[in-house]
Amino acid sequence: MTPILELRNVTKVFGGRGFGQEKVVAVDDVTFSISEDIPSMIALAGESGSGKTTLSRLLLGVASPTAGQVLYRGKDVRKLSRSERKSFLRDVQPIYQDPFGVYNPFYKAEHLLFTAISKFGLAKSKEEARHLISEALETVGLRPNEIFGRFPHQLSGGQRQRVMVARALIVKPRIILADEPVSMVDASLRATILESLRVLNRELGISVLYVTHDLTTAYQICQNILIMYRGSVVEVGDVDHVIVDPQHPYTQLLIDSIPRMRAARDWEEEADSNTRTIDGMSRKSIGCKFTDRCPHVMEKCWTTPPPLFQVGEHRASSCFLHEDEPVSDTKDIAQWMDFKA
């Protein structure tokens, strides 16, 4: 069965071409697929700089991999024909973190929606287009008469973001890639927007990849979760098990950090260097990327990258603490998720 969207051994590297420029590996040899037959709601979680946004941009085709392939229905997105590209753009829709940045301030808010309908030929008349827009707005909890005729700056942040959800919905996609969709709205509106995404998944059969640093909301709305650290997926599985009983030290750190409400900036400062000071000397790891922060670090962690070990029926963790468990015979991390409804 061919997945609708797939990353195959994808690596994305930034920098390193000019004199003195250091390479940054944003995504490191990730293989992952999303099935068309089983609508899923998957969280892609990690701290700032973990590579989750870069991974979502690769899936959208707006960034090209340094190595590996991004495939749409089995074909490299860089080699799609014009008609195939149009189908790809319709099937895979984004919702961005900053909704205001997507709007043209010189056009009214509904212009974005009419443009989507026009681009994909979804209506034969303006009246039919207006009807489709009204239905989409109501699906995400908005009253059409409060949106039509208003400019973006006249809408609240929550309204602007829900219009973006409606825009994605209106083209009837198979997958929505939502990159931190509630990080810039009030807490009172987060539940409404997240519930809209859940409705799209459960009632309309749309798969949602929810990119977030917020494990609390991931736990509330998603079925499965991928935890990323420095470009690699370190733990994957059923969200109930991963959040309640994390098996990777990094996942444990993320969950332990929730009550302390530590800022992402603090995490970034800790992660600036993959080195650890031992007896006054720094040591750089060429193995596990988490050695500099791991409380369980072993000698082999410094020299050998750990594979994904099966730590449950639908769970895997990239940590030598589980080296007695079976090693994955494939790099496709989708196999470790049960896609429960």
N, C-alpha and C positions, 0 to 999 in steps of 0.2 A: 504494500500500500504506500503510494507516494505522498509524503507530507505536503501540506499546502505551502509551508514556509520552513526553511531549514538553514542552519549554519553548519558547515562541514569543515572541521579543523581550521576554524577562523582565528586569525591573529591580526591585531591592528596595532601598529607601532607609529608613534609620533616622534618627530625630531630625529636627531642623529645624522643628518645629511651634511650640515655645515661644520666648520672647524670648531671644536670645543662643545658642540651641542650633544647633550645627553639623550639617549633613546628612552622613551617612555612606552612601555608595553601596556596599552590600555585594555586589550583583550588578548588572552593568551591560550591559543589552541582549544577553542570551545566548539563542541559539537552539540547541537540542540535542534529539535524539530517540534513543530506544532501540527497536530493532526487536524484535518478538516472534518472528520467524522465525529469526533468527540469534543464538543464545545467545552473549553476549560477556562478556568480563571487562575492564572499563575502569577505569583509575586516574584519579582526580581529585586532582591534586597541587598543592601550593603551600605557602608558609610560613604561619604563623599570621596571621590577618587577611586572607587572600587572597580569602575569600568562599566557599570550598569547602563548609563546613558549612552555610552559609545556602542554597547551591544545593541541597544534599541535602535540607534541610528543606522547601524549595519543592517538590521532587519528591515528597516524602512527603505534601504537603498540610497540614502542620502550621504552615506560614507562608504568608501570601498575598502575591502580588506587588504592588508599587506600580504597575507597568505591565506589560502583556503578559499572557500566559495560560499556565497549566499544564494540559495536556490529558491525559486518560486515554481511550485508544481514540477520540481525536478530539473529546472533550467536556470542557469546562472543569470541573475538579474541584470548583469552587465551585457548580456547577449540577447535580451528580449527584443522581439520585433515591436513595431509601433502598437499593434493591436494587443499584443501580450503585455506590453508596458501599461497600457490603459487599464487592462483587467487587473494587473498587479496594484496599480494606484487605487483602484476601486475596492479591491478585496482587503487591502492592508491600510488602515486609516490611523493617523496619529492624533493624540490629544496632548498638547504641550503643557509644560509647567506654568508658563506665563501667558495667559490668554490674551492680555492686552497687546503683546508683541505681534500677534497674528493679524490683528485688525488694521485696516487702513482708516485712520481717524477722519478722513475726508468723506467716507462712505457710511451710510447707516448700517446698523448691525445686521440687518437681514440680507445685505448685499453679499455677504460671505456665503449665505445659504443658497441664494439664487444662483451664485456663481458655480457652486457644486452641482446644482441641478442642470445648469446649462452645459457644463463641461462633460457630463456623462449622459446627456440627452434623456433625462428622467421624466420630463413633462412636455406635453404638446402645446400647452398654453400657459400664460401667466397665472390664470386662475387655478389651473391644476398644480402649478408649482407652489402657489401660495397655500393650497390645501395640504400638500406634502409637508411644507415647512411648518404649518400649524400643528399637524399631527406629531411631527418630530419634537417640537417644542413642548407640547403637552406630555409626551412620553417622558421627558426629563424634568417634569414638574414646573414648567413655565407657562404663563398665560400669554398667548400670541399678541394680544392687544397691548401688553406691557413692553413688548420687544420691537414690534413693527414701528418704524418712524423714528426710532431713537438712535443716537450716535453712541459709539462704544463708551465714551467717557460719561454718558448719562446712565450707564448700567453699573450695577455693583459688581465686585469681583466674582461673586458666586454666580450671578446671572451671565456674565461673560463666559465663564468656564462651562456652564451648562449649555450655552449656545454652541460652544465648541463640541460638546458631546452630541448635541442635536445635529450638527454639521456632519460628524462622523457617521451618525446613525442614518442620515437621510440617503446615503448612497448604498445602504444595505451591505456593509462589509462582512468579511468572514473573520477578520481579526482586528482588534483595536489595540494599539500600543499606547498606553497612557503613562507618560513620564512625569512623575510627581504631580498628578493632576489636582491635588488638594493642598499643596504646600503653601500656596499664596492666597488662600481664602480663610475666612474666619472659621473657628472651630465649630460654630453653630451650623455652618453650611457644609462641612465636610461629609457628614452623614448623608445628606441629601444627594450630593454628587456621587458618593460611593455607592449609594443604593441605586442610582440611575445606571451605573456600570453593571451592578449585579442583575438588574432587570434585563439589560441587553444580553447578558450571558444566559440567564435562565429561561427567559421567555422568547428571545429571538435567536438563540443558538449562536451567538457571537463569542468567539474566544477573546479573552482579555489578558494581555500581559501588563501587569501593574508594576511599574518601576517605582521603587520607594526606598527611603531610609527608615520609614516608620513601621516597625514590626507590629505595632498594635493594630493599625488599620489592615495590614497584610493578614494578620490572624483573623480579623473580623470578617473579611469578605472573600478571601482566596481559599482555594482547595489545596493547592500545592505551592511550594516555594523553592527558589534557588537562592542560595547565599553566595555572594561574590566577594572576593578579596584580592586586590591588586591584579585584576584581570582574569582571575581563575574562579571557577565554581568550586567551592570547598565543601558545601553540603547541599543536598537536594532531597526532597521527599514531601510526604503529606504534611501540610502546615500544622495540623494538630500535634503531630509527633515531634516535628522539628522545633517548634516554639516551646512546647511543654517539656521536652526531654532532648535538648540539643546534644549532638555527639561530637561536634568539632569545637575546639577551644575558642575559635574566633566567634562562632555563633553564640557560645556561652558568654563571651565578653559583650556582645551586642545586647543580649537579653539582660545581663546583669547591669548594663548601663542605663536601662530604661528608668528605673526608680530614681537614679541619681540625676537624670535629665542633663547629661553632659552634652555640650555643644559639639556640632560636627567639626568645628574649628579645632577643638581639643584633640579629636581623633586624628585629624589631618597632621597636626604637629607631631603626634606620636609616630605616625606612619611615614615621616619624611625620609627615613633611611632604613634600609633593610640590614642594619648592622646591630650588633650587641656588644657591649663592653664587658670583657672578661679579664679580670686581674689587670685593669688599666689599659688593655689593648682591645681594639675593635675587631670584630670578626664578621665577615660578610658571608651570607648564606647563598649557595648555589642550588640548594635543595628546596625545602618548604619555604614559602614566602612569609610565613607567620612566625618563623623562629625567633625574630627579635622581640616578639611580644608574648610568645607562648609560655605559660607556666609549666608545661609538661615537656619541654624541648629535650630531645635525645640527640646523641651524636649523629646518627644517620639522618636526622632532619636537616643538618647543615649541608649534606652532600648529595642527597637523593630526593627528587620530587616525589611525594607520595601519590599513588594512584587512588582512584575511587574504590573504597571498600564497601561491600554490602553490609549494612548494619541493621537491616530489617527487611521486611517483605517488600516495601516500596521506599527504601531509604538508602542513601549512600553518603559517605563522608571521606574526604581526602585527608586522612590523618593516620600516622603510624600507630596511634593508640589502638587501632582496630586491625592491625596487620594479621591477626589470626582469622579474620573473616575473609570470605571469598572476594577476589578482585574482579571488577567489572571486565567482561570480555569485549565490550564495545564502549566507545567514547560518547555515545549518544545518551546524554543525561535524562532524556525524556523517558527512558525505560524505567527509571526509578520512581516515577510518579504514577499513581493509580487513576488519576483524572476522575475522582469521585464527584458525583453531582451534588 
